[in-house]
Amino acid sequence: MALCEGIGAMALPSELIVHIFSFLSDRDKLRASSVCSRWRECLFYPALWTELKLRVGGGCNGGGSTSEETPKLEFLMRKFGSFVRELQLELAPVEGYLSPLSNDPSPPRMDQPDSDPQLSERWRDAMATYLDQVLCVFSSTRNNRNLRKLSLYGDTCVLQQEGLLDSSNLHQIHQGDKKINEIQQLFMELLSNSRQLRWLSCSFMLGLVTPCSFACLSNPSAETLRHLSLLDHQLGPLISPSELSRLSNLRSLALDFSDLTSELCALLASPRRIPLHRLSLLLNGAALEFKPLEGTATEEDWKSLICSSTNLRVYLMALEVDSSELLRVLKPSLPLERLHLDSYSTLVTDGTLELITQQYKKTLTHFLLLRDDPDFPDLSINRNEDPLVLLAWRCTQLAVLVIHGYTVWSHNLVAISRLRGSSLRVLTVSEESIDFDPDQSVCMEGDPVHNLVKEVSLGLGRGWHPSSLDLSEPTQHFHRELHAFSMGM
């Protein structure tokens, strides 16, 4: 409806303008704030900014370097950090590949990009920017008593060359020691000042959480906290059993697998606690040298935990883990619902798939098998039946199946689609993984790819096509998926 003659939008009351702006996206709100001072005043009304989701750096949104985005982050934190109720932030210090600083005098490998003398300077710049951005976030949120959800992810894996990036490397940055200490102090202040924290997730945030951090968590937030995620490849347990015992109403937990000790399992199985509903575990093969599996949950521990938390479901990602180590953690009583096996070169054996198929046939709903290597091994080469077909047949709850980096024969793909039908909500197989049996191709007329698409689509009861799989950073995928997994409580 057109406005009456002589009356413009500026004549509307502020309350009505705020209500209209509430229908805009965050991006559009910020754009609209540059129209005039009146709009800017209305657009920064606290009720419009109860939730803030940001990804800073990594070339996101077609933006420039991470350091160029720091002023934008500072502006948003200055405006909303003191009252925002939900803050989800992903920090990507740099886009692409970098190598950490090294004191090793030996010459770099020819296949590594260390030979570029500019990389060390780029690494310093990236990590200095990361520290400044983390400082910016906690300087603005440390006194926020309304904060209910804080989700932080540091996309720092691109700063690794081989093995683990130890946070001690951050001390090589200008004023690194001072900034790290300040970050840790601000984080503890935030925990101390919080009053209604329900969700706290810190994934791969270098230099942030220490084993002493949760001693500062306020008693009110210890009572209200429902989800806790603490993921760090390098440090030992980031929360002690005594501190975890305070979180008696916790319903969802995410940890490195090596931190799930028998002592921790016994605590979680206590009848004095609210039953645990979701448990997300990350098993990183590269970290096992520093965080071994000795002392982790046994079969008896899992049985005890299941007795007290009958609705417990587990999401496990194994990253670059060989089958011998994987078999040590796949206990029969593990209530495994989602399993993601990801690697760059490590192979998953057909025997491991057979074990998974037998032990978790009643609980497994999501199975992702990914390998980023130019070779595509055939898991069915020494078997009468393809293990992936057996997985689809035996796992009656399977709803999501994603495969890349292993050979999937076209006729087995058709068999999987027919076995699962429309109950298989997601079937993602990369084009490179699919192969065709030449003997069967001779007997079939027409284009084999077209025939495959037609048969799989008929089996699933919907249109289907092979995928051009875009492999994201595994830890980032895990962080995002555990969020959805835990929100489904």
C-alpha positions in Angstrom: 0.0 0.0 0.0 1.4 3.4 -1.0 2.2 5.9 1.7 -0.1 8.9 1.9 1.0 12.0 0.0 3.6 14.0 1.9 4.4 11.2 4.3 7.6 9.2 3.7 9.3 6.2 5.3 11.2 8.5 7.7 7.9 9.5 9.3 7.2 5.9 10.5 7.7 5.3 14.2 10.9 3.5 15.2 9.1 0.4 16.5 7.5 -0.2 13.1 10.8 0.3 11.2 12.5 -2.2 13.6 9.7 -4.7 12.9 10.0 -4.3 9.1 13.8 -4.7 9.3 13.3 -7.9 11.3 12.4 -9.7 8.1 15.8 -8.9 6.5 18.8 -11.2 6.5 21.9 -10.1 8.5 23.7 -9.1 5.3 20.8 -7.0 4.1 20.5 -5.3 7.5 24.1 -4.2 7.4 23.6 -2.9 3.9 20.4 -1.0 4.9 22.3 0.6 7.8 24.3 2.7 5.4 21.2 4.4 4.0 20.9 7.1 6.7 21.5 7.7 10.4 17.8 7.0 11.3 17.9 3.6 9.7 21.3 2.8 11.3 19.9 3.7 14.7 16.9 1.3 14.2 19.0 -1.5 12.6 21.3 -1.7 15.6 18.4 -2.3 18.0 19.4 -5.3 20.2 16.2 -7.3 19.4 17.3 -7.5 15.7 20.6 -9.1 16.6 19.9 -11.9 19.1 21.7 -14.4 16.8 24.9 -13.8 14.8 26.5 -16.4 12.4 29.9 -15.4 10.8 32.7 -17.0 8.9 35.7 -14.7 8.7 38.6 -15.3 6.3 39.4 -18.2 4.0 38.2 -16.2 0.9 34.6 -16.6 2.0 31.9 -14.6 0.3 34.4 -13.6 -2.4 36.1 -11.4 0.2 39.7 -10.4 0.4 42.4 -11.5 2.8 41.5 -12.3 6.4 43.3 -9.2 7.8 41.1 -7.0 5.6 38.0 -8.5 7.3 39.2 -7.8 10.8 37.7 -4.3 10.9 34.4 -5.7 9.9 34.6 -8.2 12.7 35.6 -5.5 15.2 32.6 -3.4 14.1 30.1 -6.3 14.6 31.6 -7.3 17.9 31.6 -3.7 19.2 28.0 -3.3 18.2 26.5 -6.7 19.3 29.1 -8.6 21.4 27.7 -7.3 24.7 24.2 -8.5 24.2 24.0 -11.2 21.4 22.4 -14.4 22.7 23.8 -16.8 20.1 27.2 -16.4 18.4 28.4 -18.9 15.8 31.8 -18.0 14.5 34.3 -19.7 12.1 37.7 -18.2 11.8 39.8 -19.2 8.7 43.3 -17.6 9.1 44.2 -18.1 5.4 42.8 -19.6 2.2 44.8 -22.4 0.7 48.0 -24.1 1.8 50.7 -22.7 4.1 53.5 -24.3 6.1 54.2 -23.5 9.7 57.5 -22.0 10.8 60.3 -24.5 11.2 63.6 -24.5 13.0 64.7 -27.6 11.2 67.8 -26.7 9.1 67.3 -29.6 6.7 66.2 -28.7 3.2 62.5 -28.9 2.5 61.1 -31.8 0.5 60.7 -31.0 -3.2 57.0 -31.8 -3.1 56.3 -29.4 -0.3 55.7 -25.6 -0.8 58.3 -24.7 1.9 60.7 -23.7 -0.8 58.8 -20.4 -1.2 60.6 -18.0 1.1 57.4 -15.9 1.4 55.5 -18.7 3.2 57.0 -18.0 6.6 56.0 -14.4 6.4 52.5 -15.4 5.2 52.3 -17.8 8.1 53.2 -15.1 10.6 50.7 -12.7 9.1 47.9 -15.4 9.2 48.5 -16.4 12.8 48.9 -12.8 14.0 45.5 -12.0 12.3 44.0 -15.1 14.0 45.1 -14.0 17.4 43.8 -10.4 16.9 40.4 -11.7 15.8 40.1 -14.0 18.7 41.0 -11.2 21.0 38.4 -9.0 19.3 35.7 -11.5 19.9 36.3 -12.1 23.6 37.1 -8.5 24.4 33.5 -7.7 23.3 31.7 -10.8 24.8 33.4 -11.3 28.1 30.8 -9.4 30.1 27.8 -10.8 28.1 25.4 -12.3 30.7 22.7 -13.0 28.1 24.9 -15.4 26.0 23.2 -18.7 25.6 25.1 -20.2 22.7 28.7 -19.9 21.7 30.1 -21.9 18.9 33.7 -21.4 17.7 35.6 -23.1 15.0 39.2 -22.4 14.1 39.9 -23.5 10.5 43.6 -23.8 11.3 44.4 -27.1 9.7 45.6 -25.4 6.5 48.5 -24.1 8.6 49.9 -27.6 9.0 52.6 -29.2 6.9 52.9 -32.6 8.4 51.8 -33.9 11.8 50.4 -31.4 14.2 50.6 -27.7 14.5 51.7 -27.2 18.1 50.3 -24.1 19.7 53.8 -23.2 20.8 54.4 -22.0 17.3 52.1 -19.1 18.1 54.8 -17.8 20.4 56.9 -17.0 17.4 54.3 -14.3 16.5 55.0 -10.7 17.7 53.6 -10.4 21.2 52.3 -13.9 20.8 52.8 -14.9 24.5 51.0 -11.8 25.7 48.1 -12.2 23.3 47.7 -15.9 24.1 47.6 -15.2 27.8 45.1 -12.4 27.3 42.9 -14.6 25.1 42.8 -17.4 27.8 42.1 -14.8 30.5 39.2 -13.3 28.5 37.7 -16.7 27.8 37.8 -17.5 31.5 36.1 -14.2 32.3 33.4 -15.0 29.8 32.8 -18.3 31.5 32.8 -16.7 34.9 30.4 -13.9 33.9 27.9 -16.1 32.0 24.6 -16.9 33.6 22.5 -18.9 31.2 25.0 -20.6 28.8 23.3 -23.6 27.2 25.6 -24.4 24.3 29.4 -24.2 24.3 31.5 -25.4 21.4 35.2 -24.8 20.9 36.7 -26.7 18.0 40.4 -26.4 17.1 40.7 -22.9 18.6 44.5 -22.7 19.0 45.6 -21.1 22.3 42.1 -20.7 23.7 41.0 -23.5 26.1 43.3 -24.8 28.8 42.7 -27.6 31.3 42.1 -24.8 33.9 39.5 -22.9 31.9 36.4 -24.7 33.2 37.2 -24.1 36.8 35.9 -20.5 36.1 32.5 -21.6 34.7 29.8 -19.9 36.8 27.5 -22.2 38.8 24.4 -20.9 37.0 25.9 -21.8 33.6 27.1 -25.2 35.0 23.4 -25.9 35.7 22.0 -24.7 32.4 24.7 -26.1 30.0 23.2 -28.8 27.7 25.9 -29.2 25.0 29.7 -29.1 25.4 32.2 -29.6 22.5 35.9 -29.5 23.2 38.0 -30.7 20.2 41.8 -30.3 20.1 44.2 -32.6 18.3 47.2 -31.6 20.4 46.4 -31.1 24.1 45.4 -33.6 26.6 41.9 -33.6 28.2 40.6 -30.0 28.3 38.2 -30.7 31.1 38.8 -32.8 34.2 36.3 -35.3 35.5 35.7 -33.1 38.6 34.8 -30.1 36.4 32.6 -32.3 34.1 30.8 -33.6 37.2 29.4 -30.1 37.8 27.7 -30.3 34.4 25.0 -32.7 35.6 22.4 -31.6 33.0 24.6 -32.1 30.0 22.7 -33.9 27.2 25.3 -33.7 24.4 29.1 -34.0 24.4 31.8 -33.9 21.8 35.4 -34.9 22.5 38.5 -36.3 21.0 38.2 -40.0 21.3 41.4 -40.3 23.3 39.9 -38.0 25.9 37.0 -40.4 26.5 38.6 -42.4 29.3 37.1 -45.1 31.5 37.0 -42.7 34.4 35.0 -40.2 32.2 32.6 -42.9 31.1 32.0 -44.0 34.7 31.2 -40.3 35.6 28.8 -40.0 32.6 27.1 -43.3 33.6 26.3 -41.9 37.1 22.6 -42.2 38.1 22.8 -38.7 39.6 23.2 -37.2 36.1 20.7 -36.4 33.3 21.1 -39.2 30.7 23.4 -38.4 27.8 21.6 -38.4 24.4 24.4 -37.5 21.9 28.1 -38.2 22.0 30.3 -37.1 19.1 33.9 -38.4 18.9 36.8 -37.5 16.7 39.6 -40.1 16.2 42.6 -38.5 14.5 45.3 -41.0 13.5 47.9 -38.2 13.4 47.3 -37.4 17.1 47.6 -41.0 18.4 51.3 -40.5 18.9 50.6 -37.7 21.4 47.2 -38.9 22.6 47.2 -42.8 22.6 44.2 -45.0 23.0 45.4 -46.6 26.2 42.9 -46.0 29.0 40.0 -45.1 26.7 36.5 -46.6 27.1 36.3 -50.4 27.2 33.4 -52.7 26.3 32.3 -52.8 29.9 32.4 -49.0 30.1 30.1 -48.7 27.0 27.7 -51.3 28.6 27.5 -49.3 31.8 27.0 -46.0 29.9 24.2 -47.6 27.8 22.4 -48.8 30.9 22.1 -45.3 32.3 21.7 -43.5 28.9 19.4 -45.8 27.0 18.7 -43.3 24.2 22.4 -42.5 23.6 23.6 -42.2 20.0 27.2 -41.8 18.9 28.7 -40.0 15.9 32.3 -41.1 15.2 34.7 -39.6 12.6 38.0 -41.5 12.1 40.5 -39.3 10.2 43.6 -41.1 8.8 43.2 -44.1 11.0 44.4 -47.5 9.9 42.1 -50.5 10.4 44.1 -52.0 13.3 43.5 -48.9 15.4 39.9 -48.6 14.2 39.1 -52.1 15.3 40.3 -51.2 18.8 37.6 -48.5 19.2 34.7 -50.2 17.5 33.3 -51.9 20.5 30.2 -54.1 20.1 28.2 -52.1 22.6 29.0 -48.8 21.0 25.6 -47.3 20.0 26.9 -46.1 16.7 24.5 -44.0 14.6 26.9 -42.1 12.3 30.3 -43.2 11.0 32.6 -41.1 8.9 35.8 -42.7 7.7 38.1 -40.1 6.0 41.7 -40.3 4.9 44.2 -39.0 2.4 45.9 -42.3 1.8 45.1 -44.8 4.6 42.9 -47.7 3.4 39.8 -49.1 5.1 39.8 -52.9 4.6 36.9 -55.1 3.6 37.2 -56.8 7.0 36.6 -53.5 8.8 33.5 -53.0 6.7 32.3 -56.5 7.5 32.7 -55.8 11.3 30.8 -52.5 11.0 28.0 -54.2 9.0 27.7 -57.0 11.6 27.9 -54.9 14.8 25.9 -51.8 13.9 23.2 -53.2 11.6 20.5 -52.0 14.0 21.8 -48.5 14.7 23.8 -47.2 11.8 22.0 -44.5 9.8 24.9 -42.5 8.2 28.0 -43.9 6.6 30.6 -41.8 4.8 33.6 -43.5 3.3 36.0 -40.9 1.8 39.6 -41.1 0.6 41.4 -38.3 -1.2 43.9 -40.3 -3.2 44.4 -40.8 -7.0 44.1 -44.6 -6.5 40.6 -46.1 -6.2 40.9 -49.5 -4.5 38.3 -52.2 -5.0 37.0 -53.5 -1.7 35.2 -56.5 -3.3 38.2 -57.8 -5.2 38.7 -60.9 -3.0 35.0 -61.4 -2.0 32.0 -63.0 -3.5 29.8 -60.2 -2.2 30.6 -56.5 -2.3 30.9 -55.2 1.3 29.0 -52.0 0.5 26.1 -54.0 -0.8 26.1 -56.1 2.3 26.2 -52.9 4.4 23.1 -51.6 2.5 21.4 -55.0 3.0 22.1 -55.6 6.7 21.9 -52.0 8.1 18.2 -51.6 8.0 18.2 -48.0 9.3 20.8 -46.7 6.8 19.6 -43.4 5.4 22.8 -41.6 4.2 25.6 -43.2 2.2 28.5 -41.2 0.8 31.4 -42.8 -1.1 34.5 -41.3 -2.7 38.0 -42.7 -3.3 37.0 -46.4 -3.6 35.8 -48.3 -6.7 32.0 -48.8 -6.8 30.9 -51.1 -9.6 27.8 -49.9 -11.4 25.9 -53.1 -10.9 26.6 -52.9 -7.1 25.4 -49.4 -7.1 22.1 -50.5 -8.7 21.9 -53.3 -6.0 22.3 -50.8 -3.2 19.6 -48.5 -4.6 17.2 -51.4 -4.9 17.9 -52.8 -1.4 17.4 -49.5 0.3 14.9 -47.8 -2.0 13.4 -44.5 -0.9 14.5 -45.0 2.7 18.1 -44.1 1.5 17.5 -40.4 1.6 21.1 -39.5 0.5 23.2 -41.6 -1.9 26.2 -39.6 -3.0 28.9 -41.4 -5.1 31.5 -39.4 -7.0 31.8 -39.8 -10.7 35.5 -40.9 -10.3 34.5 -43.8 -8.0 32.1 -45.5 -10.4 33.4 -48.2 -12.7 31.6 -50.4 -15.2 32.1 -54.1 -15.8 33.1 -54.6 -19.4 31.3 -58.0 -19.6 28.0 -56.5 -18.5 28.4 -53.4 -20.8 28.6 -55.7 -23.8 25.2 -57.2 -23.0 23.5 -53.8 -22.5 22.4 -51.4 -25.2 23.0 -47.6 -25.1 25.2 -45.4 -23.0 26.3 -47.2 -19.7 26.2 -44.0 -17.7 22.7 -43.2 -18.9 21.6 -46.8 -18.0 23.1 -46.5 -14.6 21.4 -43.3 -13.8 18.1 -44.7 -15.0 18.4 -47.9 -12.9 19.5 -46.2 -9.7 16.8 -43.6 -10.1 14.2 -46.4 -10.4 15.6 -48.2 -7.3 15.5 -45.0 -5.2 12.2 -43.8 -6.5 13.6 -40.4 -7.4 16.0 -38.8 -9.8 19.6 -39.5 -9.1 23.0 -38.6 -10.7 26.6 -39.2 -9.9 28.2 -36.4 -7.9 31.1 -34.1 -8.4 32.1 -34.3 -4.8 33.5 -31.2 -3.2 35.7 -32.5 -0.4 35.7 -30.0 2.5 38.2 -29.9 5.3 37.3 -33.0 7.4 37.4 -31.2 10.8 35.2 -28.4 9.5 32.7 -31.0 8.2 32.8 -32.8 11.6 32.2 -29.5 13.5 29.2 -28.6 11.4 27.7 -32.1 11.3 28.0 -32.6 15.1 26.1 -29.4 15.5 23.2 -30.8 13.4 23.6 -34.2 15.2 23.4 -32.6 18.7 20.6 -30.2 17.8 18.5 -33.3 16.9 18.1 -34.3 20.6 
